[in-house]
Amino acid sequence: MFWGSRLSSAALSTDYYSMVCPFAEMMVKNTVYRALQKDPTLSAPILRMHFHDCFVQGCDGSVLIDSTKGNTAEKDSPANVILRGYEIIDQAKQAIENQCPGVVSCADIIAMAARDAVHWAGGVFYEVPKGRKDGRRSKIEDTINLPPATLNSSALISLFGRRGFSVQQMVALSGGHTLGVARCSTFKNRLSKFDSKNAVDPALDPTYAKSLQQTCSAGDDTQAPFDWTSTSFDNQYFKAVQSNAGLLTSDQTLFGNPTTRAIVNYYAMNQAGFFYDFSQAMVKMGQLDVKEGDQGEVRLDCRKIN
């Protein structure tokens, strides 16, 4: 499935590299597809990488920078421990540098790789506007801007609203959780000593809760899938939320609010509608705080500032 998108930012263009590096998109796609054929579970962390990049200092590749002796970078934040696939970005960057040195930014490569990971997993293909510059800052303390797993629907609406997203766009982006897994440490608060009246979060289906308790008895780093098709991009996430099987508080809360519940029900019934809205929201997210001109650079090595 394919949808294009109109641009809301004059800084970015879908044909930005058409003259200077016309095969950039193909090189990213080939690199991502090869990696996912070997390990389909990488589709989720590649998608998350783009989100975690854009919500911290804008879409500027800052999540890729390695920590140094004098600076702990974003990627070493507890919020980013679930991210994997940095080597895929490195491989795509190297392939592009061999053909078009110093032209294609790491931030653009993340945006393209996220789209390609979604498409490989069965999701929508959408045009990625390009022309982002790479940032020169990556600090662990900036990751406080990432939404924690414990947020309720009101807090999510407020947080995304401050970044210019509608309620519908927030729910569509939440649907990215149709790919991947979460560590028990992010949802174990729902499984015991939940509050003064309930041992287990009453919003959790009891059978599902018992299954999660058994899974998490192996420890905080044990992982559970967001839905039962965790390597396929589809609308099963919304069906899980409908069934009180949303894994995180921030997932299940979407069914507790009448406004977001209506959107969950719509996406659970209409996968094409979800795909379309998700593609539009991803393009919009990819334009958060884009750096232009001398605000950034084209990094030669995605792991370090030039």
Contacts in CASP RR format, 6 or more apart in sequence:
PFRMAT RR
TARGET T0000
AUTHOR 0000-0000-0000
METHOD contacts of the structure
MODEL  1
MFWGSRLSSAALSTDYYSMVCPFAEMMVKNTVYRALQKDPTLSAPILRMH
FHDCFVQGCDGSVLIDSTKGNTAEKDSPANVILRGYEIIDQAKQAIENQC
PGVVSCADIIAMAARDAVHWAGGVFYEVPKGRKDGRRSKIEDTINLPPAT
LNSSALISLFGRRGFSVQQMVALSGGHTLGVARCSTFKNRLSKFDSKNAV
DPALDPTYAKSLQQTCSAGDDTQAPFDWTSTSFDNQYFKAVQSNAGLLTS
DQTLFGNPTTRAIVNYYAMNQAGFFYDFSQAMVKMGQLDVKEGDQGEVRL
DCRKIN
1 123 0 8 1.000
1 124 0 8 1.000
1 125 0 8 1.000
1 272 0 8 1.000
1 275 0 8 1.000
2 124 0 8 1.000
2 125 0 8 1.000
2 126 0 8 1.000
3 124 0 8 1.000
3 125 0 8 1.000
3 126 0 8 1.000
3 275 0 8 1.000
3 276 0 8 1.000
3 279 0 8 1.000
3 280 0 8 1.000
4 126 0 8 1.000
4 127 0 8 1.000
4 279 0 8 1.000
5 126 0 8 1.000
5 127 0 8 1.000
5 129 0 8 1.000
5 279 0 8 1.000
5 280 0 8 1.000
5 283 0 8 1.000
7 13 0 8 1.000
7 14 0 8 1.000
7 129 0 8 1.000
7 283 0 8 1.000
7 287 0 8 1.000
8 284 0 8 1.000
8 287 0 8 1.000
9 129 0 8 1.000
9 287 0 8 1.000
9 290 0 8 1.000
11 131 0 8 1.000
11 287 0 8 1.000
11 290 0 8 1.000
11 292 0 8 1.000
12 129 0 8 1.000
12 130 0 8 1.000
12 131 0 8 1.000
12 132 0 8 1.000
12 287 0 8 1.000
12 290 0 8 1.000
13 129 0 8 1.000
13 130 0 8 1.000
13 131 0 8 1.000
14 127 0 8 1.000
14 128 0 8 1.000
14 129 0 8 1.000
14 130 0 8 1.000
16 108 0 8 1.000
16 129 0 8 1.000
16 130 0 8 1.000
16 131 0 8 1.000
17 24 0 8 1.000
17 25 0 8 1.000
17 100 0 8 1.000
17 103 0 8 1.000
17 104 0 8 1.000
17 108 0 8 1.000
17 130 0 8 1.000
17 131 0 8 1.000
20 100 0 8 1.000
20 103 0 8 1.000
21 96 0 8 1.000
21 99 0 8 1.000
21 100 0 8 1.000
21 103 0 8 1.000
21 104 0 8 1.000
23 99 0 8 1.000
24 96 0 8 1.000
24 100 0 8 1.000
24 103 0 8 1.000
24 104 0 8 1.000
24 108 0 8 1.000
24 112 0 8 1.000
25 112 0 8 1.000
25 128 0 8 1.000
27 92 0 8 1.000
27 95 0 8 1.000
27 96 0 8 1.000
27 99 0 8 1.000
28 92 0 8 1.000
28 96 0 8 1.000
28 109 0 8 1.000
28 112 0 8 1.000
28 113 0 8 1.000
28 116 0 8 1.000
29 112 0 8 1.000
29 116 0 8 1.000
30 95 0 8 1.000
31 88 0 8 1.000
31 91 0 8 1.000
31 92 0 8 1.000
31 95 0 8 1.000
31 113 0 8 1.000
32 46 0 8 1.000
32 88 0 8 1.000
32 92 0 8 1.000
32 113 0 8 1.000
32 116 0 8 1.000
32 117 0 8 1.000
32 120 0 8 1.000
33 116 0 8 1.000
33 120 0 8 1.000
35 42 0 8 1.000
35 85 0 8 1.000
35 88 0 8 1.000
35 91 0 8 1.000
36 42 0 8 1.000
36 43 0 8 1.000
36 117 0 8 1.000
36 120 0 8 1.000
36 121 0 8 1.000
40 121 0 8 1.000
40 231 0 8 1.000
41 180 0 8 1.000
41 181 0 8 1.000
41 230 0 8 1.000
41 231 0 8 1.000
42 84 0 8 1.000
42 85 0 8 1.000
42 88 0 8 1.000
42 117 0 8 1.000
43 117 0 8 1.000
43 118 0 8 1.000
43 120 0 8 1.000
43 121 0 8 1.000
43 179 0 8 1.000
43 180 0 8 1.000
43 231 0 8 1.000
43 233 0 8 1.000
44 117 0 8 1.000
44 179 0 8 1.000
44 180 0 8 1.000
44 181 0 8 1.000
44 230 0 8 1.000
44 231 0 8 1.000
45 82 0 8 1.000
45 83 0 8 1.000
45 84 0 8 1.000
45 85 0 8 1.000
45 180 0 8 1.000
46 85 0 8 1.000
46 88 0 8 1.000
46 113 0 8 1.000
46 114 0 8 1.000
46 117 0 8 1.000
47 114 0 8 1.000
47 117 0 8 1.000
47 118 0 8 1.000
47 176 0 8 1.000
47 179 0 8 1.000
48 82 0 8 1.000
48 83 0 8 1.000
49 63 0 8 1.000
49 83 0 8 1.000
49 85 0 8 1.000
49 86 0 8 1.000
49 89 0 8 1.000
49 110 0 8 1.000
49 113 0 8 1.000
49 114 0 8 1.000
50 59 0 8 1.000
50 110 0 8 1.000
50 111 0 8 1.000
50 113 0 8 1.000
50 114 0 8 1.000
50 282 0 8 1.000
50 285 0 8 1.000
50 286 0 8 1.000
51 114 0 8 1.000
51 173 0 8 1.000
51 285 0 8 1.000
52 63 0 8 1.000
52 74 0 8 1.000
52 79 0 8 1.000
52 80 0 8 1.000
52 83 0 8 1.000
52 143 0 8 1.000
52 146 0 8 1.000
53 59 0 8 1.000
53 60 0 8 1.000
53 61 0 8 1.000
53 62 0 8 1.000
53 63 0 8 1.000
53 64 0 8 1.000
53 107 0 8 1.000
53 110 0 8 1.000
54 285 0 8 1.000
54 286 0 8 1.000
54 288 0 8 1.000
54 289 0 8 1.000
55 145 0 8 1.000
55 146 0 8 1.000
55 147 0 8 1.000
55 163 0 8 1.000
55 288 0 8 1.000
56 62 0 8 1.000
56 63 0 8 1.000
56 74 0 8 1.000
56 142 0 8 1.000
56 143 0 8 1.000
56 145 0 8 1.000
56 146 0 8 1.000
57 135 0 8 1.000
57 137 0 8 1.000
57 138 0 8 1.000
57 142 0 8 1.000
57 289 0 8 1.000
58 288 0 8 1.000
58 289 0 8 1.000
58 290 0 8 1.000
58 291 0 8 1.000
59 107 0 8 1.000
59 110 0 8 1.000
59 111 0 8 1.000
59 132 0 8 1.000
59 285 0 8 1.000
59 286 0 8 1.000
59 287 0 8 1.000
59 288 0 8 1.000
59 289 0 8 1.000
59 290 0 8 1.000
60 107 0 8 1.000
60 132 0 8 1.000
60 133 0 8 1.000
60 134 0 8 1.000
60 135 0 8 1.000
60 289 0 8 1.000
60 290 0 8 1.000
60 291 0 8 1.000
60 296 0 8 1.000
61 105 0 8 1.000
61 106 0 8 1.000
61 107 0 8 1.000
61 110 0 8 1.000
61 132 0 8 1.000
61 134 0 8 1.000
61 135 0 8 1.000
61 299 0 8 1.000
61 302 0 8 1.000
62 73 0 8 1.000
62 74 0 8 1.000
62 134 0 8 1.000
62 135 0 8 1.000
62 137 0 8 1.000
62 138 0 8 1.000
62 142 0 8 1.000
63 74 0 8 1.000
63 75 0 8 1.000
63 80 0 8 1.000
63 83 0 8 1.000
63 110 0 8 1.000
63 138 0 8 1.000
64 75 0 8 1.000
64 86 0 8 1.000
64 89 0 8 1.000
64 106 0 8 1.000
64 110 0 8 1.000
64 138 0 8 1.000
64 302 0 8 1.000
64 303 0 8 1.000
65 73 0 8 1.000
65 74 0 8 1.000
65 75 0 8 1.000
65 138 0 8 1.000
65 302 0 8 1.000
65 303 0 8 1.000
65 304 0 8 1.000
65 305 0 8 1.000
66 73 0 8 1.000
66 75 0 8 1.000
66 303 0 8 1.000
66 304 0 8 1.000
67 73 0 8 1.000
67 75 0 8 1.000
67 76 0 8 1.000
67 140 0 8 1.000
71 138 0 8 1.000
71 139 0 8 1.000
72 139 0 8 1.000
72 140 0 8 1.000
73 138 0 8 1.000
73 139 0 8 1.000
73 140 0 8 1.000
74 80 0 8 1.000
74 138 0 8 1.000
74 139 0 8 1.000
74 140 0 8 1.000
74 142 0 8 1.000
74 143 0 8 1.000
75 83 0 8 1.000
75 86 0 8 1.000
75 138 0 8 1.000
76 140 0 8 1.000
77 140 0 8 1.000
77 143 0 8 1.000
77 146 0 8 1.000
79 143 0 8 1.000
79 146 0 8 1.000
79 148 0 8 1.000
80 143 0 8 1.000
81 183 0 8 1.000
82 181 0 8 1.000
82 182 0 8 1.000
82 183 0 8 1.000
86 302 0 8 1.000
86 303 0 8 1.000
88 113 0 8 1.000
89 106 0 8 1.000
89 109 0 8 1.000
89 110 0 8 1.000
89 113 0 8 1.000
89 302 0 8 1.000
90 302 0 8 1.000
90 303 0 8 1.000
92 109 0 8 1.000
92 113 0 8 1.000
93 104 0 8 1.000
93 106 0 8 1.000
93 109 0 8 1.000
93 301 0 8 1.000
93 302 0 8 1.000
96 103 0 8 1.000
96 104 0 8 1.000
96 109 0 8 1.000
97 300 0 8 1.000
101 300 0 8 1.000
102 298 0 8 1.000
102 300 0 8 1.000
103 298 0 8 1.000
104 298 0 8 1.000
105 131 0 8 1.000
105 132 0 8 1.000
105 133 0 8 1.000
105 134 0 8 1.000
105 298 0 8 1.000
105 299 0 8 1.000
106 134 0 8 1.000
106 299 0 8 1.000
106 302 0 8 1.000
107 132 0 8 1.000
107 133 0 8 1.000
107 134 0 8 1.000
107 135 0 8 1.000
107 291 0 8 1.000
108 128 0 8 1.000
108 130 0 8 1.000
108 131 0 8 1.000
108 132 0 8 1.000
109 302 0 8 1.000
111 128 0 8 1.000
111 130 0 8 1.000
111 132 0 8 1.000
111 286 0 8 1.000
112 128 0 8 1.000
112 130 0 8 1.000
114 282 0 8 1.000
115 125 0 8 1.000
115 126 0 8 1.000
115 128 0 8 1.000
115 282 0 8 1.000
117 179 0 8 1.000
118 124 0 8 1.000
118 179 0 8 1.000
118 233 0 8 1.000
118 282 0 8 1.000
119 125 0 8 1.000
121 179 0 8 1.000
121 231 0 8 1.000
121 232 0 8 1.000
121 233 0 8 1.000
122 232 0 8 1.000
122 233 0 8 1.000
122 234 0 8 1.000
123 233 0 8 1.000
123 234 0 8 1.000
123 275 0 8 1.000
124 233 0 8 1.000
124 275 0 8 1.000
124 276 0 8 1.000
124 278 0 8 1.000
124 279 0 8 1.000
126 279 0 8 1.000
126 280 0 8 1.000
126 282 0 8 1.000
126 283 0 8 1.000
127 283 0 8 1.000
128 283 0 8 1.000
129 283 0 8 1.000
129 286 0 8 1.000
129 287 0 8 1.000
131 290 0 8 1.000
132 286 0 8 1.000
132 290 0 8 1.000
132 291 0 8 1.000
133 290 0 8 1.000
133 291 0 8 1.000
133 292 0 8 1.000
133 293 0 8 1.000
133 295 0 8 1.000
133 296 0 8 1.000
133 297 0 8 1.000
133 298 0 8 1.000
134 291 0 8 1.000
134 296 0 8 1.000
134 297 0 8 1.000
134 298 0 8 1.000
134 299 0 8 1.000
134 302 0 8 1.000
135 291 0 8 1.000
135 295 0 8 1.000
135 296 0 8 1.000
135 297 0 8 1.000
135 299 0 8 1.000
135 305 0 8 1.000
136 296 0 8 1.000
136 297 0 8 1.000
136 305 0 8 1.000
147 155 0 8 1.000
147 156 0 8 1.000
147 159 0 8 1.000
147 250 0 8 1.000
148 250 0 8 1.000
149 182 0 8 1.000
149 186 0 8 1.000
149 187 0 8 1.000
149 248 0 8 1.000
149 249 0 8 1.000
149 250 0 8 1.000
150 189 0 8 1.000
150 248 0 8 1.000
150 249 0 8 1.000
150 250 0 8 1.000
151 159 0 8 1.000
151 249 0 8 1.000
151 250 0 8 1.000
151 253 0 8 1.000
152 249 0 8 1.000
152 250 0 8 1.000
152 253 0 8 1.000
153 253 0 8 1.000
153 254 0 8 1.000
153 256 0 8 1.000
153 257 0 8 1.000
153 259 0 8 1.000
153 260 0 8 1.000
154 257 0 8 1.000
156 170 0 8 1.000
156 174 0 8 1.000
156 250 0 8 1.000
156 253 0 8 1.000
156 254 0 8 1.000
157 167 0 8 1.000
157 170 0 8 1.000
157 260 0 8 1.000
160 167 0 8 1.000
160 169 0 8 1.000
160 170 0 8 1.000
160 173 0 8 1.000
161 170 0 8 1.000
163 288 0 8 1.000
164 284 0 8 1.000
165 173 0 8 1.000
165 281 0 8 1.000
165 284 0 8 1.000
165 285 0 8 1.000
167 259 0 8 1.000
167 260 0 8 1.000
167 263 0 8 1.000
168 263 0 8 1.000
168 277 0 8 1.000
169 277 0 8 1.000
169 280 0 8 1.000
169 281 0 8 1.000
169 284 0 8 1.000
170 260 0 8 1.000
171 254 0 8 1.000
171 260 0 8 1.000
171 263 0 8 1.000
171 264 0 8 1.000
171 267 0 8 1.000
172 263 0 8 1.000
172 267 0 8 1.000
172 274 0 8 1.000
172 277 0 8 1.000
172 278 0 8 1.000
172 280 0 8 1.000
172 281 0 8 1.000
173 278 0 8 1.000
173 281 0 8 1.000
173 282 0 8 1.000
173 285 0 8 1.000
174 237 0 8 1.000
174 250 0 8 1.000
174 251 0 8 1.000
174 254 0 8 1.000
175 237 0 8 1.000
175 238 0 8 1.000
175 267 0 8 1.000
175 274 0 8 1.000
175 278 0 8 1.000
176 233 0 8 1.000
176 237 0 8 1.000
176 278 0 8 1.000
177 226 0 8 1.000
177 227 0 8 1.000
177 237 0 8 1.000
177 247 0 8 1.000
177 248 0 8 1.000
177 251 0 8 1.000
178 226 0 8 1.000
178 227 0 8 1.000
178 229 0 8 1.000
178 230 0 8 1.000
178 232 0 8 1.000
178 233 0 8 1.000
178 234 0 8 1.000
178 235 0 8 1.000
178 236 0 8 1.000
178 237 0 8 1.000
179 226 0 8 1.000
179 230 0 8 1.000
179 231 0 8 1.000
179 232 0 8 1.000
179 233 0 8 1.000
180 225 0 8 1.000
180 226 0 8 1.000
180 230 0 8 1.000
180 231 0 8 1.000
181 223 0 8 1.000
181 224 0 8 1.000
181 225 0 8 1.000
181 226 0 8 1.000
181 230 0 8 1.000
182 223 0 8 1.000
182 224 0 8 1.000
182 226 0 8 1.000
182 247 0 8 1.000
182 248 0 8 1.000
183 220 0 8 1.000
183 221 0 8 1.000
183 222 0 8 1.000
183 223 0 8 1.000
184 212 0 8 1.000
184 215 0 8 1.000
184 216 0 8 1.000
184 218 0 8 1.000
184 219 0 8 1.000
184 220 0 8 1.000
184 221 0 8 1.000
184 222 0 8 1.000
184 223 0 8 1.000
184 224 0 8 1.000
185 220 0 8 1.000
185 221 0 8 1.000
186 248 0 8 1.000
187 212 0 8 1.000
187 224 0 8 1.000
187 247 0 8 1.000
187 248 0 8 1.000
187 249 0 8 1.000
188 216 0 8 1.000
188 220 0 8 1.000
189 249 0 8 1.000
190 200 0 8 1.000
190 201 0 8 1.000
190 204 0 8 1.000
190 209 0 8 1.000
190 212 0 8 1.000
190 249 0 8 1.000
191 200 0 8 1.000
191 201 0 8 1.000
191 204 0 8 1.000
191 209 0 8 1.000
191 212 0 8 1.000
191 213 0 8 1.000
191 216 0 8 1.000
192 199 0 8 1.000
192 200 0 8 1.000
192 213 0 8 1.000
193 199 0 8 1.000
194 200 0 8 1.000
194 201 0 8 1.000
194 202 0 8 1.000
200 206 0 8 1.000
200 209 0 8 1.000
201 209 0 8 1.000
201 249 0 8 1.000
201 252 0 8 1.000
203 244 0 8 1.000
203 252 0 8 1.000
203 253 0 8 1.000
203 255 0 8 1.000
203 256 0 8 1.000
204 212 0 8 1.000
204 244 0 8 1.000
204 245 0 8 1.000
204 246 0 8 1.000
204 252 0 8 1.000
205 243 0 8 1.000
205 244 0 8 1.000
205 245 0 8 1.000
208 243 0 8 1.000
208 244 0 8 1.000
208 245 0 8 1.000
212 224 0 8 1.000
212 247 0 8 1.000
215 222 0 8 1.000
215 224 0 8 1.000
216 222 0 8 1.000
216 224 0 8 1.000
224 247 0 8 1.000
225 247 0 8 1.000
226 237 0 8 1.000
226 240 0 8 1.000
226 246 0 8 1.000
226 247 0 8 1.000
226 251 0 8 1.000
227 236 0 8 1.000
227 237 0 8 1.000
227 239 0 8 1.000
227 240 0 8 1.000
227 245 0 8 1.000
228 236 0 8 1.000
228 240 0 8 1.000
229 236 0 8 1.000
234 271 0 8 1.000
235 267 0 8 1.000
235 268 0 8 1.000
235 270 0 8 1.000
235 271 0 8 1.000
235 274 0 8 1.000
237 246 0 8 1.000
237 251 0 8 1.000
238 264 0 8 1.000
238 265 0 8 1.000
238 267 0 8 1.000
238 268 0 8 1.000
238 274 0 8 1.000
239 268 0 8 1.000
240 246 0 8 1.000
240 247 0 8 1.000
240 251 0 8 1.000
241 251 0 8 1.000
241 252 0 8 1.000
241 254 0 8 1.000
241 255 0 8 1.000
241 264 0 8 1.000
241 268 0 8 1.000
242 255 0 8 1.000
242 264 0 8 1.000
242 265 0 8 1.000
242 268 0 8 1.000
244 252 0 8 1.000
244 255 0 8 1.000
246 252 0 8 1.000
246 255 0 8 1.000
253 260 0 8 1.000
254 260 0 8 1.000
254 261 0 8 1.000
254 263 0 8 1.000
254 264 0 8 1.000
255 261 0 8 1.000
255 264 0 8 1.000
266 273 0 8 1.000
267 273 0 8 1.000
267 274 0 8 1.000
267 277 0 8 1.000
297 305 0 8 1.000
297 306 0 8 1.000
299 305 0 8 1.000
299 306 0 8 1.000
300 306 0 8 1.000
END
